[in-house]
Amino acid sequence: MDGEDSTPRVALVTGGGIRVGQAIVRALVGAGWRVWIHHHRSIEPAQSLARELDPDAVLGLVAGDLSVAAERTRVCAHLLDDVGPAGGRLDLLVNNAASFERGEFLARQDRDLERVLATNLVAPVSLMRSFAPALLHSAGSIVNIVDVAGFHPLRDYLDHCVAKAGLEMATRALAVELAPIRVNAVAPGTVAWPTDAHHGEDSPARAAVVKQIPLGRIGTPQDVARAVLYLADAPFVTGSCLRVDGGRIAAMGGSRA
Ligand SMILES: NC(=O)c1ccc[n+]([C@@H]2O[C@H](COP(=O)([O-])OP(=O)(O)OC[C@H]3O[C@@H](n4cnc5c(N)ncnc54)[C@H](OP(=O)(O)O)[C@@H]3O)[C@@H](O)[C@H]2O)c1
């Protein structure tokens, strides 16, 4: 995109209807971006978010199961439509959508791994390929939301850890291959507490996690959103992974990411 274009930049946030994705959408809109909000099952939260935000800032809601190739194709075609609301422009892709499947390794099957990889690795890589021409045209960038569990194993989440490790590698590989498109990642620690039965607010699991975090608290989705905003506007930063974990990995002696 040429330097004379003063229209607000355009971002897509996958899984933008709830939790971390919603915080990223809010932060981008607050910073003057126009945003496509992708969702899958969270239809009502996404609609309610869109109603709440400045209508000029919301280009539209776009639904789809990103683990399914045909749905990804439909989502991409909708966004890249020359006569659509953004004229096919895209300046920022935030690959936020992901599953978080728990299961003891020996009890899981190949199809469980394949399902997790489809959502957490194949889908974001596929979107990077599909949107690369538009991002090249706009001198845009990509932010992949990975997970510190991609560097330091989280027991009973093997499939998730492997997928996120793959996405972090794809971030670095594509920073080289897709330049001048910038490709970065944010690796959250615990920033939005899971809502399943194993993870109650008062659970021993939560207390044990807080104890491991030097900053003494669980993070927030806004902590991740701030990192995304930074990377979206950091012109000499690519191939980087910004850890947003309150120091948890540093305290473990970790050197990766
Ligand atoms: N929460 C944390 O503490 C934490 C820690 C480390 C990393 N992260 C990463 O941060 C990101 C957001 O985390 P979160 O806790 O907000 O996640 P979440 O509450 O589990 O929400 C997952 C999001 O991904 C979307 N999604 C899941 N499967 C999908 C599919 N097949 N097709 C399309 N969309 C799909 C969901 O859309 P719908 O709801 O519309 O179905 C939802 O918006 C993820 O990449 C996660 O791995 C989070």
The ligand as an SDF file (V2000), in Angstrom:
LIG
                    3D

 48 52  0  0  0  0  0  0  0  0999 V2000
   -5.9200  -18.4010   27.9250 N   0  0  0  0  0  0  0  0  0  0  0  0
   -4.6130  -18.4880   28.1850 C   0  0  0  0  0  0  0  0  0  0  0  0
   -4.1750  -18.3510   29.3570 O   0  0  0  0  0  0  0  0  0  0  0  0
   -3.6450  -18.7650   27.0750 C   0  0  0  0  0  0  0  0  0  0  0  0
   -2.3490  -19.1690   27.3920 C   0  0  0  0  0  0  0  0  0  0  0  0
   -1.4470  -19.4090   26.3700 C   0  0  0  0  0  0  0  0  0  0  0  0
   -1.8270  -19.2540   25.0520 C   0  0  0  0  0  0  0  0  0  0  0  0
   -3.0990  -18.8620   24.7830 N   0  0  0  0  0  0  0  0  0  0  0  0
   -3.4890  -18.7120   23.3720 C   0  0  0  0  0  0  0  0  0  0  0  0
   -4.2200  -17.5060   23.2050 O   0  0  0  0  0  0  0  0  0  0  0  0
   -5.2410  -17.7040   22.2230 C   0  0  0  0  0  0  0  0  0  0  0  0
   -6.6020  -17.3730   22.8100 C   0  0  0  0  0  0  0  0  0  0  0  0
   -6.7660  -18.0650   24.0260 O   0  0  0  0  0  0  0  0  0  0  0  0
   -8.1950  -18.0810   24.7740 P   0  0  0  0  0  0  0  0  0  0  0  0
   -7.9490  -18.6000   26.1300 O   0  0  0  0  0  0  0  0  0  0  0  0
   -8.8840  -16.8060   24.5640 O   0  0  0  0  0  0  0  0  0  0  0  0
   -8.8930  -19.2330   23.9320 O   0  0  0  0  0  0  0  0  0  0  0  0
  -10.3880  -19.7750   24.1050 P   0  0  0  0  0  0  0  0  0  0  0  0
  -11.1200  -19.0690   25.1670 O   0  0  0  0  0  0  0  0  0  0  0  0
  -10.2840  -21.2740   24.2010 O   0  0  0  0  0  0  0  0  0  0  0  0
  -11.0270  -19.3900   22.7080 O   0  0  0  0  0  0  0  0  0  0  0  0
  -10.5730  -20.0360   21.5850 C   0  0  0  0  0  0  0  0  0  0  0  0
  -10.9220  -19.1940   20.3860 C   0  0  0  0  0  0  0  0  0  0  0  0
  -10.5500  -19.9180   19.2160 O   0  0  0  0  0  0  0  0  0  0  0  0
  -11.6770  -20.0840   18.3820 C   0  0  0  0  0  0  0  0  0  0  0  0
  -11.6500  -21.4220   17.8020 N   0  0  0  0  0  0  0  0  0  0  0  0
  -11.3820  -22.5900   18.4220 C   0  0  0  0  0  0  0  0  0  0  0  0
  -11.4810  -23.6000   17.5400 N   0  0  0  0  0  0  0  0  0  0  0  0
  -11.8020  -23.0440   16.3330 C   0  0  0  0  0  0  0  0  0  0  0  0
  -12.0330  -23.5620   15.0410 C   0  0  0  0  0  0  0  0  0  0  0  0
  -11.9650  -24.8770   14.7660 N   0  0  0  0  0  0  0  0  0  0  0  0
  -12.3440  -22.7090   14.0560 N   0  0  0  0  0  0  0  0  0  0  0  0
  -12.4220  -21.3980   14.2890 C   0  0  0  0  0  0  0  0  0  0  0  0
  -12.2130  -20.8230   15.5020 N   0  0  0  0  0  0  0  0  0  0  0  0
  -11.9070  -21.6590   16.5090 C   0  0  0  0  0  0  0  0  0  0  0  0
  -12.8980  -19.9300   19.2780 C   0  0  0  0  0  0  0  0  0  0  0  0
  -13.9820  -19.4430   18.5150 O   0  0  0  0  0  0  0  0  0  0  0  0
  -15.4990  -19.6110   19.0080 P   0  0  0  0  0  0  0  0  0  0  0  0
  -15.5020  -19.3700   20.4900 O   0  0  0  0  0  0  0  0  0  0  0  0
  -16.2320  -18.5900   18.2170 O   0  0  0  0  0  0  0  0  0  0  0  0
  -15.9110  -21.0210   18.6620 O   0  0  0  0  0  0  0  0  0  0  0  0
  -12.4130  -18.9250   20.3050 C   0  0  0  0  0  0  0  0  0  0  0  0
  -12.6190  -17.6080   19.8520 O   0  0  0  0  0  0  0  0  0  0  0  0
   -5.1080  -19.1450   21.7550 C   0  0  0  0  0  0  0  0  0  0  0  0
   -4.3030  -19.2160   20.6180 O   0  0  0  0  0  0  0  0  0  0  0  0
   -4.4320  -19.8110   22.9190 C   0  0  0  0  0  0  0  0  0  0  0  0
   -3.7310  -20.9990   22.5670 O   0  0  0  0  0  0  0  0  0  0  0  0
   -4.0310  -18.6220   25.7580 C   0  0  0  0  0  0  0  0  0  0  0  0
  1  2  1  0
  2  3  2  0
  2  4  1  0
  4  5  1  0
  4 48  2  0
  5  6  2  0
  6  7  1  0
  7  8  2  0
  8  9  1  0
  8 48  1  0
  9 10  1  0
  9 46  1  0
 10 11  1  0
 11 12  1  0
 11 44  1  0
 12 13  1  0
 13 14  1  0
 14 15  2  0
 14 16  1  0
 14 17  1  0
 17 18  1  0
 18 19  2  0
 18 20  1  0
 18 21  1  0
 21 22  1  0
 22 23  1  0
 23 24  1  0
 23 42  1  0
 24 25  1  0
 25 26  1  0
 25 36  1  0
 26 27  1  0
 26 35  1  0
 27 28  2  0
 28 29  1  0
 29 30  1  0
 29 35  2  0
 30 31  1  0
 30 32  2  0
 32 33  1  0
 33 34  2  0
 34 35  1  0
 36 37  1  0
 36 42  1  0
 37 38  1  0
 38 39  2  0
 38 40  1  0
 38 41  1  0
 42 43  1  0
 44 45  1  0
 44 46  1  0
 46 47  1  0
M  CHG  2   8   1  16  -1
M  END
$$$$
